[in-house]
């Protein structure tokens, strides 16, 4: 029974440990003519940042505050069963969430506002896979910053574990 439980837990870990860099092989990188950029995906739902929705709430270099809409998109399970991915799949937009970010260009730090209205520092030195956190945050923050200023906030930065904060696939989807 314990080994069965271990196998089950390992399978769950594998399912949730993918991040948007891996999701690129499973989900379309962009939707709606390139206006929606893949920032996270899993379990048949992709999250896409709407680069046309960016709102500059504060511009006081080196400090910035941006808002961006992130749209959840549900893809066809039947399509996945036939093709092994969701690229080209029919989809439905199932929800929108406005994410708020504060940036400090000098220290390369990002804060995000949680559901309780509290600003929390996003820890760049943590590997934000689904199993350990949320890859949505750095990807959505980067789409917002790049869409507003045509500058890469994270660029080729790596965290203390050696992982790129944002993958090249995200910049490709943004047209850079």
Buried (B, 14 or more C-beta within 10 A) or exposed (E): EEEEEEEEEEEEEEEBBBBBBBBBEBBBBBBEEEBBBBBBBBEBBBBBBBBEBBEEEEEEEEEBBBBBBBBBBBBBEEBBEEEEBBBEBEBEEEEEEEBBBBBBBEEBEBBBBEEEEEEEEBBBEEBBBBBEBBBBBBBBBBBBBBBBBEEBBBEEBEBEEEBBBBBEBBBEBBEE
